[in-house]
Amino acid sequence: MLRFNQKNPIQPETISAIFSIIFLSLFILANFFVGFILPLYLLAVGVAFVLAVAYPASGLFVLVFLTLIFERFFTLSPLVLGKIEYKIFLPDIIILGMFLGLFFKYFKKNGKLSGKIQAIDSIFVAFIGLNILYYFLSVYIFSSDAYLSFSSLKNYVFYSLLYFLTYFAIDNRERLKCFFKFYFTGAILILGFVVFGIFNGEGLWTEFTPLSTEGVRILAFPHGLYLSLIFIPVLLFAIFYKKKWPIVLSLVFAVGILGTMMRHLWVALALALGLVYYFLEKEQKIAGKKLIGKIFFSFAIFGLLFFYTALMSPQSKLNDLFSGVGQALSQRGISIANANQDDSFIWRAIVWKSVWEKYQKNLIFGIGTGQVVSMENGTYHAFVEIRNAHNSFLAILVQFGILGFGLFATFIWMHFRMLIRADDFRHNFYKLALFSVLVVYLVAFAFQPYLETNLLSMFFWIGLGLIRSMQKEGKNYENFGDK
């Protein structure tokens, strides 16, 4: 263990993660201003890979932090050789490093993995095996698009391995706390994107997810998701540890989440809040009510000040932003109850109907990966990838049938049961926080291709790994999830 002093020991995983973050950030920033530089790429990924092998937990911290900040520019940054792009992304290198590091740690030292194989592991391995089988069937039997099938395989299998990697890498209480610190630090830095979006009149990188209604986003969708995942844990932190600063923080988080104009995130957070409140103990519910009241009051004051400032500067960009955001929020909110009049809901309805009609050909085993469906709406005709049908539940059901969907649903349900049945669930900050993350994801799955996109799915698999990790028993895991 590295130490600057006896009172504040610094874990080697933390130091390693910081070095990797610095090198990879330099490469990503150079990509923005200069373009792809192969020597810098090799240096950055080399450092990150070696440190992930030496300290697998550090690789996880790097994945979390850089995804939070750079989102698609980290998770979807390819290797470029000449004029050819190879879909070997930066997270892929780190995940491979973590895998090798854990392999050496557990197999070379102990000759076997520690812990017993449980039913939940068998379910997950069966889901992975089914995906691998369907890849070959899809390409060689169903004549699917090989590239699309491989992409599905990578998202459903390779990135899902983060579940096991997290389970083995986060093997004590200190690493769990360190994970949350890296996530929290990244979420704090996202606030800079919120401020930029407010004063610029439009958020950075929002062009990748255009609105179906009029208005602008002040924060990009992925950043909104990342704030949504930490929003309820911040409130829980205030309740459990009786802190006041989370009130201000959650207020700014709420501004960013609303500013994404992503309606399904609003709905997901509302449902997650309701479920978490239901499981809180009586004393915590009272504290929660007071906290929500303070947040609403602060939000109202903030809104009035913002409105007054915009009103006093009628020709300013701030006034234009207030008018645009206010109108967009109104339209987006109303459209939830009037889905039949919204373009994005109409698009989803048409695509889902087409996908369902194709799925009926094989209800039990599905139709395989790499398939597309045609959609028509008046004079508009297009082909849509089934994996991009904006519904991860439907995508899994249609591609892998009732068999594959059953394995996936059982796997998720076992984690819910694992959390809820824990004796300390109602008064354990970490477990309630991860429960809220899981609920947000499961609601959101019905509206976007989450499991089919690495920058959206990685935190889901990591969250499941953390849930599983907290169930470990033995002397190394005593009081693992308490305060």
Secondary structure as the mmCIF struct_conf table of DSSP 4:
data_model
#
loop_
_struct_conf.conf_type_id
_struct_conf.id
_struct_conf.beg_label_comp_id
_struct_conf.beg_label_asym_id
_struct_conf.beg_label_seq_id
_struct_conf.end_label_comp_id
_struct_conf.end_label_asym_id
_struct_conf.end_label_seq_id
STRN STRN1 LEU A 2 ARG A 3
BEND BEND1 PHE A 4 ASN A 8
STRN STRN2 PRO A 9 ILE A 10
HELX_RH_AL_P HELX_RH_AL_P1 PRO A 12 PHE A 33
TURN_TY1_P TURN_TY1_P1 VAL A 34 VAL A 34
HELX_RH_AL_P HELX_RH_AL_P2 LEU A 38 ALA A 54
HELX_RH_AL_P HELX_RH_AL_P3 PRO A 56 PHE A 70
TURN_TY1_P TURN_TY1_P2 GLU A 71 GLU A 71
HELX_RH_AL_P HELX_RH_AL_P4 ARG A 72 THR A 75
TURN_TY1_P TURN_TY1_P3 LEU A 76 LEU A 76
STRN STRN3 LEU A 79 LEU A 81
TURN_TY1_P TURN_TY1_P4 GLY A 82 LYS A 83
STRN STRN4 ILE A 84 TYR A 86
HELX_RH_AL_P HELX_RH_AL_P5 LEU A 90 PHE A 103
HELX_RH_PI_P HELX_RH_PI_P1 PHE A 104 LYS A 108
HELX_RH_AL_P HELX_RH_AL_P6 LYS A 109 ASN A 110
BEND BEND2 GLY A 111 LYS A 112
BEND BEND3 SER A 114 GLY A 115
HELX_RH_AL_P HELX_RH_AL_P7 ALA A 119 TYR A 140
TURN_TY1_P TURN_TY1_P5 ILE A 141 ILE A 141
BEND BEND4 PHE A 142 PHE A 142
HELX_RH_AL_P HELX_RH_AL_P8 ALA A 146 LEU A 153
HELX_RH_PI_P HELX_RH_PI_P2 LYS A 154 PHE A 158
HELX_RH_3T_P HELX_RH_3T_P1 TYR A 159 LEU A 161
HELX_RH_AL_P HELX_RH_AL_P9 LEU A 162 ALA A 169
BEND BEND5 ASN A 172 ASN A 172
HELX_RH_AL_P HELX_RH_AL_P10 ARG A 173 ASN A 200
BEND BEND6 GLY A 201 GLU A 202
TURN_TY1_P TURN_TY1_P6 LEU A 204 TRP A 205
HELX_RH_3T_P HELX_RH_3T_P2 THR A 206 PHE A 208
BEND BEND7 THR A 209 THR A 209
BEND BEND8 SER A 212 GLY A 215
BEND BEND9 ILE A 218 LEU A 219
HELX_RH_AL_P HELX_RH_AL_P11 PHE A 221 TYR A 241
TURN_TY1_P TURN_TY1_P7 LYS A 242 LYS A 242
BEND BEND10 LYS A 244 LYS A 244
HELX_RH_AL_P HELX_RH_AL_P12 TRP A 245 GLY A 259
TURN_TY1_P TURN_TY1_P8 THR A 260 MET A 261
HELX_RH_AL_P HELX_RH_AL_P13 ARG A 263 PHE A 279
BEND BEND11 LEU A 280 LEU A 280
HELX_RH_AL_P HELX_RH_AL_P14 LYS A 282 MET A 312
TURN_TY1_P TURN_TY1_P9 PRO A 314 GLN A 315
BEND BEND12 SER A 316 SER A 316
HELX_RH_AL_P HELX_RH_AL_P15 LYS A 317 ALA A 337
HELX_RH_3T_P HELX_RH_3T_P3 ALA A 339 GLN A 341
HELX_RH_AL_P HELX_RH_AL_P16 ASP A 343 TYR A 359
TURN_TY1_P TURN_TY1_P10 GLN A 360 LYS A 361
TURN_TY1_P TURN_TY1_P11 LEU A 363 PHE A 365
BEND BEND13 THR A 369 GLY A 370
STRN STRN5 VAL A 372 ASN A 377
TURN_TY1_P TURN_TY1_P12 GLY A 378 THR A 379
STRN STRN6 TYR A 380 GLU A 385
HELX_RH_3T_P HELX_RH_3T_P4 ILE A 386 ASN A 388
BEND BEND14 ALA A 389 HIS A 390
HELX_RH_AL_P HELX_RH_AL_P17 SER A 392 ILE A 420
TURN_TY1_P TURN_TY1_P13 ARG A 421 ARG A 421
BEND BEND15 ALA A 422 ALA A 422
TURN_TY1_P TURN_TY1_P14 ASP A 423 ASP A 424
HELX_RH_3T_P HELX_RH_3T_P5 PHE A 425 HIS A 427
HELX_RH_AL_P HELX_RH_AL_P18 PHE A 429 ALA A 444
TURN_TY1_P TURN_TY1_P15 PHE A 445 PHE A 447
BEND BEND16 GLN A 448 GLN A 448
TURN_TY1_P TURN_TY1_P16 LEU A 451 GLU A 452
HELX_RH_AL_P HELX_RH_AL_P19 ASN A 454 SER A 469
TURN_TY1_P TURN_TY1_P17 MET A 470 GLN A 471
BEND BEND17 GLY A 474 GLY A 474
HELX_RH_3T_P HELX_RH_3T_P6 LYS A 475 TYR A 477
TURN_TY1_P TURN_TY1_P18 GLU A 478 GLY A 481
#
